[in-house]
Amino acid sequence: MARDLRNPESAYLSFWREYHLCTLTTPRPDGSPHVVAVGVTYDPEAGLARVITNKASRKVANILAAGPGGARVAACQVDRGRWATLEGIATISTDPERVADAVRRYAERYTRTPAFNPDRVVIEIALTRAMGRA
């Protein structure tokens, strides 16, 4: 079921604010999907989803390998019969302010502040589609 990603109904947005681990699917250079568990935050006002991670991770390498325009990715979460998927174009940011903002959002959603990591980056997903049943 398609959703308005910039103006989601309250149940869909609430689902993205609950504590749920998610999956992030990125394309490997050979085109096959790479799926990993991550924490995702959803910012409908900015049209972004964010994932904090280490700059040496495979998911970051996959996104960088897609070129400067970014990579098409999907973030998904499931809880019994409820599910939600956010799709878009992922790019990597090393900007300290953007990383700090992503860490703050992560801490808010997941109720814990991650330990300092000098190699942390943020995957920013410019959203193109939202789907789900929440």
Salt bridges, closest charged atoms under 4 A:
GLU9 OE2 - ARG3 NH1 2.35
GLU18 OE1 - HIS20 NE2 2.70
GLU18 OE1 - ARG82 NH2 2.75
ASP43 OD2 - ARG50 NH1 3.15
ASP43 OD2 - ARG105 NH2 3.29
ASP79 OD2 - ARG82 NH2 2.68
GLU87 OE1 - ARG129 NH1 3.12
ASP101 OD2 - ARG50 NH2 3.81
ASP101 OD1 - ARG104 NH2 2.84
ASP101 OD2 - ARG105 NE 2.94
GLU108 OE1 - ARG104 NH1 3.84
ASP119 OD1 - LYS55 NZ 3.57
GLU124 OE1 - ARG98 NH2 2.79
